[in-house]
């Protein structure tokens, strides 16, 4: 069946506004922008984290300046945010805690003992029950630290530049939790 020019125009009118309001990854609708205090962060990229064919969460990266590079984020050149949207019933508080702990070991390496108190405080973010649909937003505040939100509510603010770098290094560093997710978050 061939579409008439009028039908094509109507189809375009329906599709284009949907794309302008964000995109969907792994069944999660992502906002084009994220407002943090007076800063507007733009969606840089997003991807689905999965293991053994099980979808776990959608990770997205927002930054003041896009496209963002891992170096710019990790070196603290700009405010940025990583958002994790849980899309699985497999993710539990215990599993998330173990996963984040493993991520810190890879990301911080030998510096882990130095930031251990901040890591312990941060892991408390995941001690509350985690359910499918929960959203965690981690705001990188260069030179200051990190603010962590669960479903829009501030859970903790942790100071320290080495901690901030190690936390964001879990997803964007040299040994990320998932290389495909890192590339997707960087818009590659």
N, C-alpha and C positions, 0 to 999 in steps of 0.2 A: 504494500500500500504506500503510495507516494503522498507526502504531506504537502499541502498547498502553502504558498508563502505566508498567508495569514496564520495558518496553523503553526508554522515555524516561529513566527514572531510571538505568538501567544506562549509557546513552549519556552522560548528564551526569556520572556517576561516573568515566567513562573520560576525558572531555575536560577537566574542571575541574582535576584534578591536573597535567595536562600544561601548562596555562596558568600554574599557580602556580610552575612550575620555570623560567620564562623564556619567551621567544618566539623566533621564527625570522624573520630578515630575509635575503633573498637566499640562502637555503639555509644560513645560519650561525645556529646556536643561540646565543642570548645569555643570559648569566647575569643574574639579577635584581639581584645585588649583586657587588661587587668588593671584596676586602679589601686594604687597603694599610696595612701596619704595624698600628696600633691603630684605624685609621679604617675604617668600612664605608661604601662608596659605593654608591648605588642607581642603577639604570638610569634615566636621564632620558628618553632617546629614541634612536632609531637609524634609519638609512636607507641606501639603496644608492647609491653613486656610480657613475655610468656616463657614457660619452662615445660618441657615434656608435653607440648601441644595444649597446655592449659593456660588460658588467658588470665593474667594476674592483675595488671593495672595499666592505665594509660598514663604515660609520663609526658608532660609538656613543659617547654621552656619559654618564658616570657622575659623580655629585656627592654630597657629604655631605648637602646640603640640596636637596631636589627639591620642586617643579619649579624648575629652575635657569634663570636668565636669562643672556643673553650678557654683560650688564653685570656681574653678580655674578661670573661666571667670569673675565672679562677684568680686572676691578678687583681680583681676588684676595680676594674675600670668603669663599671656601671652597676646600678641597682638591677637585680634580676630576680626571677622567681622560678622555682621548679614546682609544678603541681602534679600530684599523684592522685588519680581517680581510680579507686578500687573497683574492679569489675569481676571479682571472683569470691565465692564463698570459701575458697581454699585459704585465702589470706586470713590469718589469725594474728592476734597480738604477739603470741610467742614466735610465730614464723617471721613476722615483720621485724621483731626485735633481733632475731638471729641473723636475718638478711642484712639489716643495717649494720650490725656489729661486724659482720664479715666484710661489708663494704668499707667500713672505717679501717679495718686491718689492711686492706689493699691500698686504699687511698692515702692514709696517713703514714703507713709503713713504720719506720723507726721512730717517728714523731708521736706515735699513738700514746705512749706513757705521759707525754707532756700535756696532751689534751684530754686525757682520760676523765677528769672531773666533768668537763663540758659534754663529753660523749655520754656519760652516765646520765646527766641531766636531760640531754636530748632524747635518749632512748625512752625516757618516761612518757614522751609524746605517744608512744605506741603501747603503753601499758593498759589503756582503756580498751574495751572491746572494740574490735574492728569488724565492720560488716560491709557487704557488697553495697556500693553506692557512696561510701565515705570518701571524703576529699581532703587531702593534706596539701597545704600550700606552704612552701619554705621560701621565705624572702631573704635574699642575700643583701646585707647592708655593708658594703665595703668599708673596711677600717673599723667596723663596729661589731659585727657578728651576724646573727640570724634570728628572725622571728618565725615561729612555727605555729600554723593554724590548722585546726581540724574543723571541717564543715563551717568555715568562716569565723570560728571563735579562736582567739589567741590562746594558745596552750602554754607557750614558753618563749622567752627571749634569752638568747645565750650570747654572751660577749666573747670576743676573741677572733682575731683574723686567722690564725692557724686552724682553728676549729671550722670557721666558715669555708676556708679553702678545702679542707678535708671532706666536709659534708658535700659540697658541690662537686668535688672530685669523684665521689661515688658514681655519679652519672656522667661527668664530663672529663674526668681525668685520664691519665695514661693507661690505667687498668680499670675501665668502667665495668659496672655490673653487667652491662649488655652493650656490645659494640653497635649492634643494629639500632638499639634504642637511642644511644648517644648520637649516631648519625641522623636519625629521624628528628631528634630534638634540635639538632643544629641545622635542620632544613636541608640536609644532603640527600 
